[in-house]
Amino acid sequence: MKITMSSPDLNDADRQAVINVINTPILSMGKYTADFEKAFCDLTGAKHAVSVNSGTAGLHLCVRAAGIGAGDLVITTPFSFVASTNALLFEGAIPIFVDIDPKTGNINPELVADAAKNVEKYLPRKGVRADGHPPLRAILPVDVFGQPADMDPINAVAREHGLTVIEDSCEALGATYKGKHAGTLGEFGVFAFYPNKQITTGEGGVIITDDDEAAHFMRALRNQGRAPGDTWLQHTHLGYNYRIDEMSAAMGASQMSRLDEILSKREQVAAWYEARLAEIAGVEIPFIEPYTTRTSWFVYVIRFDKKINRDEMAKRLDARGIPVRPYFLPIHLQPYMVEKFGGREGDFPVTEDLGKRGLAIPFSGVMTEEQVDYVCNIIREEVMKS
Ligand SMILES: Cc1ncc(COP(=O)(O)O)c(C=O)c1O
């Protein structure tokens, strides 16, 4: 049986939407981009949606719009895809990492509170200014694997200390926290649409915000810094080409029109996995907090008992035709981060522990129950051999 790590969930209408665009002369900044953005306002109730050509670009624009610059300190998580931290590094800001909740893998709000009060304790070993540093500016939590971070206590810390909150919801489109949409929980929220995501545009991202001024600024920055009233060769700001193209936007708008169906299919696959994997001794299944009123399943990450060598298991599963991926390798231990900030093994024990025991197994909304059965049987056999 052929099993893939992930697979987009595209139907004929999604494909037709792209064909419709390429039969017109407008391939960038047209009607489909506007439709795609509107779908996010309709879904989340956000006032503005700004589409871009990746989640990383979206995070970067939020960092610029929040006025975060060189030497500024931002509390964030080392248990994430590197882009959440990279967006800070692009502007010379310094990530203040705090460890995570062992059950969900999301940033630990108690540590966020402590870091906001005692930031000196959390400064990296290297890369900070000898002459002191600007104050803490923001918090950048990540909704890990499609489950929102515990945002109420995080927002309470932000209010107390006057910090901006940028919610990295790149993995959590459609998830809800106490009934509220992921992405709406801070000042800015960002979604991403790489082909392994819940919906895809090939490459793409969307920022949502209620802040009028920030939205106008981000629209200008994504379009080479052209502010309203600028001509094609006039640029008010230092900007980027972060525009999404019309083919991607059309695919995305079509995918958004069936988001609920797409998420429900992923929920079904997660439920099939849960029923089978919960019974295997030595395998832990994902933990969902009661505050998560809807999980938007992005990846399905299991954790092995400490007695099982995850890397060995990954090789054995791969050899049997089951593609798997360790999730996440901690950000503070990535080579460029070690060089810049001097991170070491032992700095964030919970992140490192989950980083050593977690394994993403094949997952998508188009998996069949038979495929899930097949994957689980092989996992069971290999775990029994360990
Ligand atoms: C948590 C997180 N942040 C940011 C990104 C970046 O998104 P993109 O790959 O679209 O740049 C991703 C996705 O890959 C992600 O998982």
The ligand as a MOL file (V3000), in Angstrom:
LIG
                    3D

  0  0  0     0  0            999 V3000
M  V30 BEGIN CTAB
M  V30 COUNTS 16 16 0 0 0
M  V30 BEGIN ATOM
M  V30 1 C 4.4250 27.2250 13.1860 0
M  V30 2 C 4.7280 27.6650 11.8010 0
M  V30 3 N 5.0870 28.9380 11.5900 0
M  V30 4 C 5.3750 29.3950 10.3640 0
M  V30 5 C 5.3260 28.5700 9.2570 0
M  V30 6 C 5.7760 29.1250 7.9410 0
M  V30 7 O 4.8780 29.0140 6.9180 0
M  V30 8 P 5.4160 28.9580 5.3940 0
M  V30 9 O 6.0440 27.6240 5.2070 0
M  V30 10 O 4.1790 29.1640 4.5950 0
M  V30 11 O 6.3790 30.0810 5.2210 0
M  V30 12 C 4.9270 27.2380 9.4330 0
M  V30 13 C 4.7580 26.3260 8.3000 0
M  V30 14 O 5.5260 25.7460 7.6820 0
M  V30 15 C 4.6600 26.7620 10.7320 0
M  V30 16 O 4.3570 25.4790 10.9370 0
M  V30 END ATOM
M  V30 BEGIN BOND
M  V30 1 1 1 2
M  V30 2 1 2 3
M  V30 3 2 2 15
M  V30 4 2 3 4
M  V30 5 1 4 5
M  V30 6 1 5 6
M  V30 7 2 5 12
M  V30 8 1 6 7
M  V30 9 1 7 8
M  V30 10 2 8 9
M  V30 11 1 8 10
M  V30 12 1 8 11
M  V30 13 1 12 13
M  V30 14 1 12 15
M  V30 15 2 13 14
M  V30 16 1 15 16
M  V30 END BOND
M  V30 END CTAB
M  END
